[in-house]
């Protein structure tokens, strides 16, 4: 599922993702927070990546996911990621960063950034990470208006719109299912009930909600309770590993700093590090060597 299709001049990331879903492919999208993390995912053969708002906020600000980054900052990061990979990028667009006019602007900005899909959530602003307590929900009619604006704003582009509800943790599965089915009426392409972790709850949602579903696999202070292969068997269309990459990165950096502080070396940490030469290869050094060899006059 590569968006850089040389046989079609106007083939887009959104088209690639749509084709995969239309072919009933099960899309696994690891979370990423910058161009390098996305490139690493692509190098392992994944067909898509997911730009997590929590991961981007933690990496850029070292702050929690409380809508501290605005639309322009998130879109800029998305653009850097899409410029580094040839696979579709699914992006967190939070609440749309305001009212209906902001949702329209946000949708168009993500299209210009080359994103394949965005999800919009039904939290009141300022939002919180869906795994936190204290989430405040919009009324369903207000959220449906936002989703309709996003669907209209994407016009004839191929970017997918994902309707997300955060009702599961604060209002229960019945309310979450009800909202998801309402949001399906707005013309969104995929539905996302966030906060679900247990296989039985994922099955309930799949059985009760009509349309394509995205599931988020998260490790909240423990290994995830549901596996991607289970979600595939249930009939989900997309599984994202939303925060795994930032958690792995933070853990690796924490161990590295402890190694340097305690031992004055990186010897204990080196086995988990990507060596210099493979790192340069990953970021494309060979292309620049070839460029210099062909065109340099030095």
Secondary structure, DSSP 8 states (H G I E B T S, - for coil): -BS--TT-TT--HHHHHHHHHHTT--EEEEEESSHHHHHHHHHTT-SEEEE-HHHHHHHHHS--SSS-S-HHHHHHHHHHHHHH-SBEEEEE-TT-SSSHHHHHHHHHHHHHTT-SEEEEE-B-SS---TTSS---B--HHHHHHHHHHHHHHTTTS--EEEEEE-HHHHH-HHHHHHHHHHHHTTT-SEEEETT--SHHHHHHHHHH--S-EEEE---SSS--SS-HHHHHHHT-SEEEETTHHHHHHHHHHHHHHHHHHHHSSSTTTGGGS--HHHHHHHTTHHHHHHHHHHH---
